[in-house]
C-alpha cells in the first residue's frame, strides 16, 4: 500500500471514529507537502469542512492528534496551515519501504489483472523507410505497451502495414521506369531506403511532367492527373486489384525488400509486435458491415450508388463508407479491422497510436462502431500525438526532405561518441564496449528527448541538445545509474545487517526515499494518462536527487556501519528503479560510463 493510500485510509478511519461520518478516497486530496512548508504529505481539508461542520484548525487538530496517537509507525508529527494538514511521516515507515523493496526487481509492477489491451502503432507505408515521425510513433506505442504491462494488463502489440494503394504503385512504376533491374544488393542499400528513393524519384518526375503540361496551357489540377507517370501508377493500381500476375510479382518483390529493411530498423530501436496486419489482407474488411448498416438504417445510399453515414446530429458531417464502384475506403477497413481485433482478443481497450491529423478520423470510427452496436466500439481510444519537426521546419517525403530513422540514429551515435570522448573517461573500454556504449547513449538520448514531451504537444527535435551529461537528458540519468553501480561494485549491501532506526534520516536520504516510494504510483499515473513523459520526468527527478545524495553524503566511508548499509541500500534501490523506469521507455542504462 502506497503512503498516499495509507494516509487516505487512516484519515477515513479517523473521521469515522471521531465524527461518525463516512468518506471515501475521492472526497479529499492528499499531496506531497510543498517545499516551503514543514512536513512530507498534506491532507487538503477544505472539502471536509462543510459536511463535518468544523473549522480548519479544529478539524486539523482533531485528525492530527488522533492519527499520531493511533499510527505512530506512520505519523510522527503534524502542523496546520490555513486548511492544509501537513504530516511528517516517521523514519520507521521509510526504513520499512527501503528494507522491503531495495532488492525487489519487480518493484512497482502489478500482477496480471486478466484484462487485455490492444495497442496499434508504427503502421508504416511500404513505399519508403521509417522516418523521424515514425520514431515518435514507435517510441510512444512501445513504451505505453510496457507501462500498461507493468500496471498488470495483458497487452497485445499490433501493427498494420499499409502495403497497397496508389502510394505503393508510385514506387513500383518509378522502379520499372528507371531502375534497369537494380536491387538493394546491387545498389548497396537497405531495402526500405532503396524503394524510398524511387518514391522520391516518382515525385520529382511527376513534378517535371506536370510543369511541362502546364506550359502547354493545361491547369495544374488537370496536369497533375494527366502526367504520364501518374496515369501509369493509376493503371498499376487497377492491375493490382485485378490480380495481374506480373504486377503482383513486382509488388511482392519490392515489399519484401522494404520488410527486410524495416526489420533491421525495428531491431535497432527495440520495437516488436505480437501481430502484424496487412492492408492487402484487410482492405476488403467491413464491406459486409456496410450491408448490415444499410439494412439497419445506419448508412444510406446516394443516387450514384455510394454509401454514406450522416453524423450531422453528432456535430460532424456526412462521411462516405463505400465508393460508387463498391470499393471500400479507409474508414470501412478500420471498422472491419476493429471487429477482427475484438474477435481475436476480446479487448477492454484498443489504442491507436496515430498523429493528431487523424483526430477526426477516429471520432468518426468510434461513432460508426457505436451506431452499428459493435462490441468493439467503447474500447476504441486514439492516442493522438503532435508532429515532430526539425529546427529547419516540417519534413516532406515527396520532396526528399524527410529525415530517415536510420540516418538520425547514426547521427545520434556519432554525437554520443564525440561528447563522450570529450570527457575522456572511456580509455579502459574495448572497441566493442565503446561501440555498444555509444549506441546506448545515442539511442537513449533520442528516445528520452522525444518521450519527455507530452504526446499531445508538437515538438522540435535537435540532436545536439539531446545529449548533455548535466541536463534534462537520458545521458544524465544513465550516468546516475552508472554512478550507483560504481559504488555497488566496491561493496554491496549486506541483506543480513539489521538496518534499524538508530539514527534519524538526513534530509537527502529521506527525500530520496520519498521519491522511490512514489514509483508504483508514477507507473499507475502514466498508464492512466497514456503518457510515457510521466515516467521520463520521474526518472530525471530521481537521478537528480540521487546525484545530490551521493555528492552530499559518503557511502563507503559513512560515519557508521548502520549509515553505510542504509546508503548502500539506497544506491541499490535507486539503481533498480532507474533501470526499471528507463526500461519502460525502452532506454538501456549502462553499468559504467
Secondary structure as UniProt FT lines:
FT   HELIX           3..19
FT   HELIX           25..27
FT   STRAND          29..32
FT   TURN            35..36
FT   STRAND          41..44
FT   HELIX           46..52
FT   HELIX           56..70
FT   TURN            72..74
FT   STRAND          75..81
FT   TURN            82..83
FT   STRAND          84..89
FT   HELIX           91..101
FT   TURN            102..103
FT   TURN            105..108
FT   STRAND          116..120
FT   TURN            126..127
FT   HELIX           132..150
FT   TURN            151..152
FT   STRAND          154..162
FT   HELIX           166..178
FT   TURN            180..181
FT   HELIX           184..187
FT   HELIX           191..215
FT   TURN            216..217
FT   HELIX           220..226
FT   HELIX           228..241
FT   TURN            242..243
FT   HELIX           245..269
FT   STRAND          275..278
FT   HELIX           279..282
FT   TURN            283..286
FT   HELIX           287..296
FT   STRAND          299..301
FT   TURN            303..304
FT   STRAND          307..310
FT   HELIX           312..314
FT   STRAND          318..322
FT   TURN            324..325
FT   HELIX           330..345
FT   STRAND          349..355
FT   HELIX           356..358
FT   HELIX           359..371
FT   TURN            372..373
FT   TURN            375..376
FT   HELIX           377..379
FT   STRAND          380..385
FT   STRAND          388..390
FT   TURN            391..392
FT   TURN            397..400
FT   HELIX           405..423
FT   TURN            427..428
FT   HELIX           431..451
FT   TURN            455..456
FT   STRAND          459..461
FT   HELIX           463..466
FT   TURN            469..470
FT   HELIX           474..490
FT   TURN            495..496
FT   HELIX           507..517
FT   HELIX           519..529
FT   HELIX           533..552
FT   TURN            556..557
FT   HELIX           561..583
FT   TURN            584..586
//
